Amino acid sequence: MWLMLDTIIDRAVISQLDNDTVLFVLGDHGMTSTGDHGGDSFDELDATLFVYSPSVISDTVPQQVSRFFISMCFVKFLV
């Protein structure tokens, strides 16, 4: 499933991006291994953030980002 999704995203989206474009893919919440979501467990509160650009946008790659920091990231790329 993930390999298929990776292929679709690569062919349909990433390969079409201009060098001055940044792609953000994010979720608003996570999910437990049993499919529960919307609760207050770590698995339900943790969400994925994927950022991609054909150009280098940063020399560092953070492993964790606070959800409050995300809005500042959007502002940086919109200005």
Secondary structure, 3 states (H helix, E strand, C coil): CHHHHHHHHHHHCHHHCCCCCCEEEECCCCCCCCCCCCCCCHHHHCCCEEEECCCCCCCCCCCCCCHHHHHHHHHHHHC
